[in-house]
Amino acid sequence: MTKKAVLFDLDDTLLWDDRSVQEAFDATCLYAAEATGVDAAALEEAVRREARELYATYETFEFTKMIGINPFEGLWGNFTGGELESFRKLQAIVPSYRKEAWTRGLRALGVEDEALGAKLGEMFPAERRSRSHVYEETFRLLDRLKGKYKLLLLTNGSPDLQQEKLDGVPDLIPYFDHIVISGQFGEGKPAASLFRFALDKLGIEPEDGVMVGDKLTTDILGANTIGMTSVWINRHGATRTDEIVPSYEISHLEQLLPIIE
């Protein structure tokens, strides 16, 4: 197939976001374990559970689902960017959300310490910001593609948080002709309108592009909806149903090369 452009998701496609989040949890929970004697792994499990439940109670929940901002991004993002009013609501909510999620996690393990919950709520963002990881093949692949294809980064999320992730790996930014963030557009993947907006930026038709991403329900579904070739990066051998079927499935980014070349 002859293609003119490759569109990439960011989190857990090019950036290893899961690792960054896990390391932040490890460091924060270890501090709490040393301070209180709780089990660090049990605290992480409790905080993740409490954060998800709490996040779903806010008036911003449907907005965050639509834009693509998960509960753990809420645990470290500031949401100072973006023109939509919902970002201002989110900005006002997250300081208390962070404190409450960690306080509830401690409480679930029998520790009633609001001051420590507040401290952990600020420690986690600092730990996450100190950890930016890319997959070892990311730059090798982009080096092979740059100059041969138009490249576009299509990412769900808050404009300031996604930019902050990119700023943590500044060498990544120059590879892309365009960077499209759902929070700037006002709608997230898998919305067909967002994908068409990205293609208009590139000046191509759906059949001229390839979308590469790790999430079937956003990256692959959105590409399939508008008739674009979709490539699912499935690094961990996840199983899928036939509800959303990618054009191709790979387990390593460099497996993309024979597909498009």
C-alpha positions in Angstrom: 0.0 0.0 0.0 1.2 3.5 -0.8 0.7 5.9 2.1 1.5 9.6 2.5 1.2 10.0 6.3 1.5 8.2 9.6 -0.5 9.3 12.6 0.6 8.3 16.0 -1.0 8.1 19.4 1.3 9.4 22.2 0.7 7.7 25.6 1.8 4.0 25.6 2.5 4.1 21.9 5.5 6.4 21.7 5.8 7.5 25.4 5.9 4.7 28.0 3.3 6.5 30.2 2.3 3.3 32.2 5.9 3.0 33.4 6.1 6.6 34.5 2.9 6.3 36.4 3.9 3.0 38.0 7.2 4.4 39.1 5.5 7.4 40.7 3.1 5.1 42.6 6.1 2.9 43.7 8.0 5.9 45.1 5.0 7.5 46.8 3.7 4.3 48.3 7.1 3.3 49.6 7.4 6.7 51.4 3.9 6.1 52.9 4.8 2.5 53.9 8.0 3.7 55.7 6.0 6.4 57.5 3.0 4.2 58.6 3.9 0.6 58.3 1.2 -0.1 55.6 2.0 -2.4 52.7 3.0 -0.3 49.7 1.4 -2.6 47.1 -1.9 -2.6 49.1 -1.8 1.2 49.4 -1.3 1.5 45.6 -4.3 -0.8 45.0 -6.4 1.1 47.4 -5.5 4.6 46.0 -6.1 3.5 42.5 -9.5 2.1 43.5 -10.5 5.2 45.5 -9.2 7.5 42.8 -11.4 5.9 40.1 -14.5 5.9 42.3 -14.0 9.5 43.4 -13.2 10.7 39.9 -16.5 9.4 38.7 -18.5 11.5 41.2 -17.4 14.9 39.8 -19.4 16.9 37.4 -16.4 16.9 35.0 -16.5 13.1 34.7 -18.3 12.9 31.4 -16.1 15.7 29.9 -12.9 13.9 31.0 -14.2 10.6 29.4 -15.0 12.5 26.1 -11.6 14.3 26.0 -9.7 11.3 27.2 -8.3 12.3 30.7 -8.0 9.3 33.0 -8.2 9.3 36.9 -4.4 9.0 37.3 -3.8 12.0 35.0 -6.1 13.8 37.4 -3.7 12.8 40.2 -0.9 14.8 38.7 -2.3 17.2 36.1 -3.0 20.9 36.8 -5.3 21.6 33.8 -4.4 25.2 33.5 -4.6 25.1 29.7 -7.5 24.7 27.3 -10.2 27.2 26.5 -13.2 25.1 27.5 -14.9 26.0 30.7 -14.7 22.3 31.9 -11.0 22.7 32.1 -11.4 25.5 34.7 -13.8 23.2 36.7 -11.2 20.4 36.5 -8.5 22.8 37.6 -10.5 23.7 40.7 -11.3 20.1 41.6 -7.9 18.4 41.3 -6.1 19.7 44.4 -8.8 18.3 46.7 -9.2 15.2 44.5 -5.5 14.4 45.0 -5.6 14.8 48.7 -8.9 12.9 49.1 -7.8 10.0 46.9 -4.7 9.4 49.0 -6.4 10.0 52.3 -9.1 7.5 51.4 -6.5 5.0 50.3 -4.8 5.3 53.7 -8.1 5.0 55.5 -8.9 1.8 53.6 -5.8 0.3 55.3 -6.7 1.6 58.7 -4.6 4.8 58.7 -6.5 8.0 59.5 -4.1 10.8 58.6 -5.4 13.7 56.5 -2.1 15.5 56.6 -0.2 12.6 55.2 -2.9 12.2 52.5 -2.3 15.8 51.5 1.5 15.3 51.5 1.2 12.1 49.3 -1.2 14.0 47.0 1.5 16.5 46.2 4.4 13.9 46.2 2.8 11.8 43.5 2.7 14.6 40.9 6.4 15.5 41.7 7.4 11.9 41.3 5.5 11.6 38.0 7.0 14.8 36.6 10.5 13.5 37.3 10.0 10.4 35.2 9.7 10.6 31.4 10.2 7.4 29.4 10.0 6.5 25.7 10.2 3.1 24.3 13.6 2.1 23.1 12.5 1.8 19.5 10.6 5.1 19.3 13.3 7.2 17.9 14.7 4.5 15.6 11.3 4.2 14.0 10.7 8.0 13.7 14.2 8.3 12.1 13.2 5.8 9.4 9.9 7.6 8.7 10.9 11.3 8.9 11.2 12.8 5.4 9.4 9.8 3.7 6.0 10.4 5.2 4.1 13.3 6.8 3.9 12.6 10.6 1.2 13.7 12.9 0.7 13.2 16.6 -2.9 12.6 17.6 -3.4 12.5 21.3 -6.3 12.6 23.7 -6.0 14.7 26.8 -5.6 18.2 28.3 -3.5 20.6 26.2 -1.2 21.6 29.1 -0.7 18.1 30.4 0.0 16.5 27.0 2.4 19.4 26.3 4.1 18.8 29.6 4.6 15.1 28.7 6.1 16.2 25.4 8.3 18.8 27.0 9.7 15.9 29.2 11.1 14.4 25.9 11.8 17.5 23.8 13.6 15.5 21.1 10.3 14.0 20.1 8.5 17.2 19.1 10.5 18.1 15.9 9.6 14.8 14.2 6.0 15.9 13.8 4.5 18.1 11.1 1.5 18.6 13.3 0.5 17.9 16.9 -3.3 17.6 17.6 -4.5 17.4 21.2 -8.1 16.5 21.8 -8.5 19.1 24.5 -7.7 21.9 22.0 -10.1 20.5 19.5 -13.0 19.9 21.9 -13.6 16.3 21.3 -11.5 13.1 21.8 -10.8 9.9 19.9 -12.6 8.0 18.6 -14.7 10.9 17.3 -14.6 10.9 13.5 -14.6 14.7 13.5 -11.2 14.7 15.3 -9.7 12.3 12.8 -11.0 14.3 9.9 -9.5 17.5 11.4 -6.2 15.7 11.7 -6.3 14.6 8.0 -7.3 18.1 6.9 -4.1 19.4 8.7 -2.1 16.9 6.6 -4.1 17.6 3.4 -4.8 13.9 2.8 -7.7 11.5 2.4 -8.3 8.6 4.9 -6.9 6.0 2.5 -3.6 7.9 2.4 -2.9 7.6 6.1 -2.1 5.0 8.8 -3.1 5.4 12.4 -0.9 3.7 15.0 -2.1 3.4 18.6 -2.4 1.1 21.6 -6.1 1.5 22.4 -8.7 -0.3 20.4 -11.6 1.8 21.7 -10.0 5.1 20.7 -7.2 4.9 18.2 -8.4 1.9 16.2 -12.1 2.5 16.3 -11.6 6.1 15.2 -9.4 5.2 12.3 -11.8 2.4 11.2 -14.8 4.7 11.4 -13.4 7.0 8.7 -11.8 4.3 6.6 -8.2 4.7 7.5 -5.7 1.9 7.9 -5.4 1.1 11.6 -2.4 -0.5 13.3 -2.8 -1.8 16.9 0.4 -1.9 18.9 -0.3 -4.7 21.4 2.9 -5.0 23.4 1.5 -7.2 26.2 -0.3 -9.8 24.2 -3.8 -8.6 25.1 -6.7 -10.5 23.7 -9.4 -8.8 21.7 -12.9 -9.6 20.6 -14.0 -9.1 17.0 -16.0 -6.0 18.0 -13.1 -3.7 17.0 -10.7 -5.2 14.4 -7.5 -3.4 13.4 -6.2 -3.6 9.9 -2.9 -4.8 11.4 -1.6 -5.9 14.8 2.0 -5.5 15.9 3.9 -6.0 19.2 6.8 -3.7 18.5 6.9 -0.3 16.7 9.5 -1.3 14.2 7.1 -4.0 12.9 5.2 -1.0 11.3 8.0 -0.6 8.7 7.2 -3.6 6.4 3.5 -2.7 6.7 3.8 0.7 5.2 6.9 0.2 3.0 
